[in-house]
């Protein structure tokens, strides 16, 4: 019984790690589409708001959290 449980532990860890990686990657890709909508002069506000409304609540939370963290940083992230 111990051998089976030891075999299943790395599989479970890999699954959790891969799921978290997918969530973070999707949040970052979505952030690229939406980050300019929160700046003073967005280039395509209607398209970005449409993308933002089409996302799930988890994606919105992750993106807004990244924006809050970015605004607390002393240097600007994206300069045009």
N, C-alpha and C positions, 0 to 999 in steps of 0.2 A: 504493500500500500504506500510505503514511503517513496518508492521509486516512481510510482505514477504521479504522486503529488509534486515531486521535484521536476518531473518532465513537464508538467503543465504550467509551472510558474513562469518560465521564460516566454512561453507562448502568450500567456495572459499579459505579461509586461510588454511584449512586442505589439500586441493588439492595442493596448492603451496608448502606447507611444505613437503608433501610426495614426490612431484616431485624433490625438491631440495635434499631431503635425498637420493633418489635413485641415483641422479647424483653424489653426493659426495661419496656414497658407491661404485658405479661403478668405480669412479676415484681412490679410495683407493685400491680396488681389482686389478685394472689394474696396479697401481703403484707397487704393490708387484711383479707383473710379470716383470716389465720393469725397476725398479730402478737400478738393478745391471748392466744394459747395459751402464749406464752413469758413472760407477765407473771404476778405472784404470784396474782392472782385472776381467771382467765379466766371470761367469762360463759357461753360454750357450748363447753367443752373437747372434748366428743366430736365435735361437728360439725367443729370446726377441725382436730382430729387426722385425721378422715376426709378432709377436703380435702387436708391435707398429704400423707397417704399416697397419694392419687390423683395427685399431681403427678409430673412427671419429675424425674430427678436434677439436671438443669440448673436447673430452677425452684427446687428445694430449696436448691441451692448459692447461687443469687442471693439468695434470701430470707434464708438464714442469714447471708450476707455483709452484707446490709443491716442485719440485727439487730445484728451485731457492731459495725458502724460506728456504729449508733445508740447502742449502750451506751457507746461511747467519747466521745460528745458530752457537753458539760457540762450541757446542759439537757434536760429530758424532752420527748419528741416529742408524745405524745398524753396529755392529762390529761382524766380523766372528771369 
